[in-house]
């Protein structure tokens, strides 16, 4: 029979030898904390082993242990990421949103893919360190004059109802206009001065615009110039797309990531071929090893209920083909007050990927897509000591991802009892 104390605590967190408080304080020192009694994810399955943490990182097995935390049979996985949001660049409300929607749901990493630079000045420094979420920012997106996201950014952040080129308030802040290569040359240094972590570019029905001798979003040659300059300063480029042709232009220009699947953006129909990727495009995306945040759950927005199931079935097929081709899928919802949790449950509920694959995409591939130069997404020696403890096995029941017992980031407990 387990001790009464263990029974009382098992439902809400865990039983510790030395206590949660000691484990928390040890995170600020060179003491060694052993997390034992859990089923630890190794990238393909769970096995029972002890995790040793010192100074915010996992270390090899140690004979010396200063504090032991008993995980009481919990399932230990890397924290989740959200690779397509716009909520954490929303000034003062970003902090409460980070706590209520992200950290509490195990999302410790996020990528904000277009935000007003002016809005993050007072919040960016608060998203640093082990006690909160880590956020990478694109800042202002690059597009052509008046194209998306111009009107969207103005309406969201300035409450302007009728947006015209004469009343813009957020140019060179939430968006940048680069219509020609010469324009890129003229504005590039000012753009870089805002220190974006990644570069966000916009392609919006490019071929429809070119048919009118216009560029909706960036013209192809301008996109190539932006990508070249971004890569010269080691910045990755994420592309907004609406159609397969947009995807093809983005891949030809050498972008690093596609920020939507066309069927995960505007409302589509199965018969509208411009929204579906050909095998040739899928093959090239895999060969280029691009990151794709499909935002697949957007398909249901305003969908026709008579055709929705057929559209979901075709989307499911495309996503499986992309994954099999080697495209690095990462999760994000791209919706207000919805996170990658919503996207993950959409993919699960519609049987797009099996539980094991979906767990790897969300807990391993997504964080690495956001911060590719950090040792995250794996529970092994030398990696950041960040992990979640779930009540049940998410490979058996994916809904277990919503039952987070404990969250530890770089050795600090930030969700669950003892968090701060």
C-alpha positions in Angstrom: 0.0 0.0 0.0 1.3 3.4 -0.9 1.8 6.0 1.8 -1.3 8.2 2.4 0.7 11.3 1.4 1.4 9.8 -2.0 -2.2 8.9 -2.6 -3.4 12.4 -1.7 -0.9 14.1 -4.0 -1.0 11.7 -7.0 -4.2 13.3 -8.4 -2.7 16.8 -8.4 1.0 16.4 -8.9 3.5 14.0 -7.4 5.2 12.9 -4.2 8.7 14.2 -3.5 11.6 13.1 -1.4 13.0 16.4 -0.3 10.0 18.3 -1.6 8.9 20.4 -4.5 10.4 23.5 -2.9 13.8 21.9 -2.7 13.6 20.9 -6.4 12.6 24.4 -7.3 15.5 26.0 -5.4 17.9 23.4 -6.8 17.1 24.8 -10.2 19.0 27.9 -9.3 22.2 26.1 -8.3 24.6 23.4 -9.3 22.8 20.9 -7.2 21.7 17.7 -8.9 18.0 16.8 -9.0 16.8 13.3 -9.9 13.3 12.9 -11.4 12.5 9.2 -10.9 9.5 6.9 -11.1 8.3 8.1 -14.5 7.9 6.7 -18.0 10.2 8.8 -20.1 9.7 9.4 -23.9 12.8 8.4 -25.9 11.6 9.6 -29.3 9.7 6.4 -30.1 8.4 4.9 -26.9 8.3 5.3 -23.1 10.7 3.6 -20.8 11.2 3.7 -17.1 14.3 5.7 -16.2 15.5 8.5 -14.0 16.3 11.9 -15.4 19.2 13.8 -13.8 19.2 17.6 -14.0 21.9 20.1 -13.1 22.0 23.8 -13.9 19.1 23.7 -16.2 20.2 20.7 -18.4 20.0 17.0 -18.4 23.2 15.3 -17.3 24.4 11.7 -17.3 23.4 9.3 -14.5 24.9 10.6 -11.3 25.7 8.8 -8.0 25.4 12.1 -6.2 21.8 13.3 -5.9 20.8 16.3 -3.8 17.1 16.2 -4.3 14.8 13.5 -5.6 11.4 14.1 -7.2 9.1 11.1 -7.5 7.0 11.3 -10.7 4.7 8.5 -9.4 4.2 6.8 -12.8 3.6 9.9 -14.9 4.5 10.0 -18.6 7.3 12.4 -19.4 7.5 14.2 -22.7 9.2 17.3 -24.2 7.2 20.5 -24.0 5.1 21.6 -26.9 5.5 24.5 -29.4 3.3 26.8 -31.4 4.9 27.7 -34.7 2.2 30.0 -36.1 0.5 32.5 -33.8 0.0 36.3 -33.7 -1.2 36.6 -30.1 2.2 37.2 -28.4 2.9 40.4 -30.3 -0.2 42.0 -29.0 1.4 44.4 -26.5 0.1 44.3 -22.9 -2.4 41.5 -23.4 0.4 39.2 -24.5 1.5 38.4 -21.0 -1.8 37.0 -19.7 -2.4 35.2 -23.0 1.0 33.5 -22.6 0.1 32.2 -19.2 -3.5 31.2 -19.7 -3.3 29.7 -23.3 0.3 28.7 -23.7 2.3 27.8 -20.6 -0.7 26.3 -18.7 -1.2 23.9 -21.7 2.4 22.9 -21.9 3.4 25.2 -24.8 6.8 26.6 -23.8 7.9 27.8 -27.3 6.1 30.0 -29.8 6.7 31.8 -33.1 4.8 35.0 -33.7 4.6 35.3 -37.5 3.9 39.0 -38.0 3.4 41.6 -35.3 3.8 45.3 -34.9 7.4 45.9 -33.8 6.1 48.8 -31.6 3.8 46.4 -29.7 6.6 44.1 -28.4 9.0 46.7 -27.0 7.6 46.3 -23.5 6.8 42.6 -23.5 9.7 40.9 -25.4 12.1 41.1 -22.4 9.4 39.4 -20.2 9.5 36.4 -22.5 13.0 35.5 -21.6 14.4 33.0 -19.0 13.1 29.8 -17.5 10.0 31.1 -15.8 7.9 31.8 -18.9 7.3 31.0 -22.6 10.1 31.6 -25.2 8.9 33.6 -28.2 10.6 34.2 -31.5 9.2 37.2 -33.5 8.9 37.9 -37.2 7.9 41.5 -36.5 6.7 43.3 -39.6 5.8 41.1 -42.6 7.1 41.9 -46.1 4.5 42.4 -48.8 3.7 44.7 -51.8 2.0 48.0 -51.4 -1.5 47.5 -49.9 -1.4 43.7 -50.0 -2.1 41.3 -47.2 -1.5 41.7 -44.2 -1.9 45.5 -44.5 -5.6 45.8 -43.9 -5.7 43.0 -41.3 -2.9 44.6 -39.2 -4.5 48.0 -39.3 -8.0 46.7 -38.3 -6.6 44.6 -35.5 -4.1 47.1 -34.0 -5.6 50.5 -34.8 -9.3 49.8 -35.0 -9.4 51.4 -38.4 -12.6 50.3 -40.2 -12.0 51.6 -43.7 -8.3 51.0 -44.5 -6.8 53.0 -47.4 -3.3 53.8 -48.5 -3.9 57.3 -47.2 -4.6 56.4 -43.6 -2.0 53.7 -42.9 -0.5 53.9 -39.4 1.6 50.7 -39.2 3.7 50.8 -42.3 7.4 49.9 -41.5 6.1 48.5 -38.2 3.6 45.7 -38.7 4.3 45.4 -42.4 6.8 46.6 -45.0 6.2 47.4 -48.7 8.8 46.1 -51.1 7.6 46.4 -54.6 10.9 46.2 -56.5 14.4 45.0 -56.0 15.5 48.6 -55.7 12.9 49.1 -53.0 14.4 46.1 -51.1 17.8 47.7 -51.3 16.5 51.0 -50.0 14.6 49.6 -47.0 16.5 46.5 -46.0 18.8 48.0 -43.4 15.9 49.7 -41.7 13.9 46.5 -41.8 16.8 44.6 -40.2 17.2 47.3 -37.5 14.1 45.9 -35.9 15.9 42.6 -35.4 13.4 40.0 -36.6 14.1 36.5 -35.5 12.7 35.2 -38.8 11.6 36.9 -42.0 7.9 36.6 -42.9 7.0 37.2 -46.5 3.6 37.2 -48.2 2.4 35.6 -51.5 -1.3 36.0 -52.0 -2.8 34.6 -55.2 0.3 35.6 -57.1 -0.7 34.3 -60.5 -4.1 36.2 -60.3 -2.2 39.4 -59.7 0.3 38.8 -62.4 -2.5 38.3 -64.9 -3.4 41.9 -64.2 0.2 43.0 -64.3 0.1 43.4 -60.5 1.8 41.8 -57.6 -0.4 40.5 -54.8 2.1 40.0 -52.1 5.7 40.0 -53.3 6.6 39.6 -57.0 8.7 36.5 -57.6 11.9 38.4 -58.4 11.4 40.6 -55.3 10.9 37.5 -53.2 14.1 36.0 -54.4 16.0 39.2 -53.5 14.5 39.2 -50.0 15.3 35.5 -49.5 18.9 36.1 -50.6 19.4 39.0 -48.3 17.8 37.2 -45.4 20.0 34.2 -45.9 23.1 36.4 -46.1 22.4 37.4 -42.4 21.3 33.9 -41.3 17.6 34.7 -41.1 15.1 32.0 -42.1 12.2 32.9 -44.3 8.6 31.9 -43.7 6.1 32.4 -46.5 2.4 33.0 -46.3 0.7 31.3 -49.3 -2.8 30.9 -50.6 -2.4 28.6 -53.7 -0.2 25.9 -55.0 1.4 28.4 -57.4 2.3 30.5 -54.4 4.0 27.4 -52.8 5.9 26.7 -56.0 7.1 30.3 -56.3 8.2 30.2 -52.6 10.1 26.9 -53.0 11.8 28.2 -56.2 13.0 31.3 -54.3 14.5 29.1 -51.5 12.3 29.9 -48.5 12.8 27.8 -45.4 9.2 27.4 -44.3 5.7 27.5 -45.7 3.3 29.1 -43.2 0.1 27.5 -44.4 -1.1 24.6 -46.4 -3.3 26.2 -49.1 -6.2 24.0 -47.8 -5.4 25.4 -44.3 -6.0 29.0 -45.2 -8.9 30.3 -47.2 -12.1 28.3 -47.6 -11.6 25.7 -50.3 -13.5 23.1 -52.3 -12.2 19.8 -53.4 -12.7 20.7 -57.0 -10.7 23.9 -56.9 -7.3 22.5 -57.9 -5.3 25.7 -57.1 -5.7 24.9 -53.4 -4.3 21.4 -53.6 -0.6 20.4 -54.0 0.5 18.2 -56.9 2.8 15.3 -56.3 5.6 17.3 -58.0 5.2 20.2 -55.5 5.0 17.8 -52.6 8.2 16.0 -53.8 10.1 19.3 -54.1 9.0 20.4 -50.7 10.3 17.2 -49.2 13.6 17.4 -51.2 14.1 20.9 -49.9 13.3 19.7 -46.3 11.1 22.8 -45.7 9.1 23.4 -42.6 5.4 23.5 -43.0 2.9 24.8 -40.5 -0.3 23.6 -42.2 -2.8 25.5 -40.0 -5.1 22.7 -41.2 -7.9 23.5 -38.7 -8.6 26.7 -40.6 -10.3 24.5 -43.3 -13.4 24.3 -41.2 -13.8 28.1 -41.0 -16.9 29.0 -43.0 -16.9 25.6 -44.7 -19.8 24.2 -46.6 -21.1 21.3 -44.4 -22.2 19.4 -47.5 -18.6 19.2 -48.8 -16.6 19.5 -45.6 -15.9 15.8 -45.1 -14.6 15.4 -48.6 -12.3 18.4 -48.2 -11.0 17.0 -44.9 -10.4 13.6 -46.5 -8.3 15.3 -49.3 -6.5 17.4 -46.8 -5.7 14.3 -44.7 -4.2 12.6 -47.8 -2.1 15.7 -48.6 -0.7 16.0 -45.1 0.3 12.3 -45.0 1.9 12.6 -48.4 3.9 15.7 -47.3 5.0 14.0 -44.1 6.1 10.8 -46.0 8.0 13.0 -48.5 10.2 14.5 -45.7 8.5 17.8 -45.2 9.1 18.9 -41.6 5.6 19.6 -40.2 5.2 21.9 -37.3 1.9 22.9 -35.5 0.2 26.3 -35.1 -3.4 27.4 -35.3 -3.1 31.0 -36.6 -6.3 32.0 -34.9 -7.1 34.4 -32.1 -7.2 32.7 -28.7 -6.5 29.3 -30.3 -3.1 27.6 -30.0 -1.3 24.6 -31.5 -3.4 22.6 -29.0 -6.4 23.3 -31.1 -4.5 22.3 -34.2 -3.2 19.1 -32.7 -6.7 18.0 -31.6 -8.0 18.8 -35.0 -5.4 16.5 -36.6 -6.1 13.9 -34.0 -9.9 14.1 -34.3 -9.7 13.7 -38.1 -7.3 10.8 -38.0 -4.6 12.7 -40.0 -1.7 11.1 -38.1 -1.4 8.3 -35.6 -0.8 9.3 -31.9 2.9 8.5 -32.0 3.5 10.6 -35.1 1.4 13.5 -33.9 3.3 13.5 -30.5 6.7 13.6 -32.3 5.5 16.4 -34.6 4.2 18.6 -31.7 6.7 17.9 -29.0 9.9 17.4 -31.1 9.6 18.9 -34.6 7.6 22.0 -33.6 10.0 23.4 -30.9 13.0 22.7 -33.2 11.3 24.5 -36.0 11.0 27.6 -33.8 14.4 27.5 -32.2 16.6 25.3 -34.5 19.9 26.1 -32.8 18.8 25.1 -29.3 19.0 21.6 -27.8 15.3 21.1 -27.1 12.7 18.5 -28.0 14.6 15.6 -26.6 15.1 14.2 -23.1 18.8 13.3 -23.1 22.2 14.4 -21.8 23.1 18.0 -22.8 19.6 19.1 -23.7 17.7 21.7 -21.9 16.0 20.2 -18.9 12.4 21.0 -20.0 9.6 18.5 -19.9 6.0 17.8 -19.1 4.6 15.1 -16.9 1.2 13.7 -18.1 -1.2 11.5 -16.1 -1.6 9.0 -18.9 0.2 7.6 -22.0 -0.5 9.9 -25.0 0.4 7.2 -27.5 -2.5 5.1 -26.1 -4.9 8.1 -25.7 -3.8 11.4 -27.3 -6.3 13.3 -25.0 -3.7 12.7 -22.3 -1.8 15.8 -23.6 -4.5 17.9 -21.9 -3.8 16.3 -18.5 -0.5 17.9 -17.5 0.6 17.2 -14.0 3.8 19.1 -14.0 5.8 21.4 -16.3 9.6 22.0 -15.9 11.5 24.5 -18.0 15.3 24.5 -17.8 15.1 22.9 -14.4 12.4 25.3 -13.1 8.9 24.1 -12.2 6.6 26.5 -14.1 3.3 24.6 -14.2 1.8 22.4 -11.5 2.2 22.6 -7.7 5.3 24.5 -6.7 5.3 26.6 -9.8 5.9 30.3 -9.6 
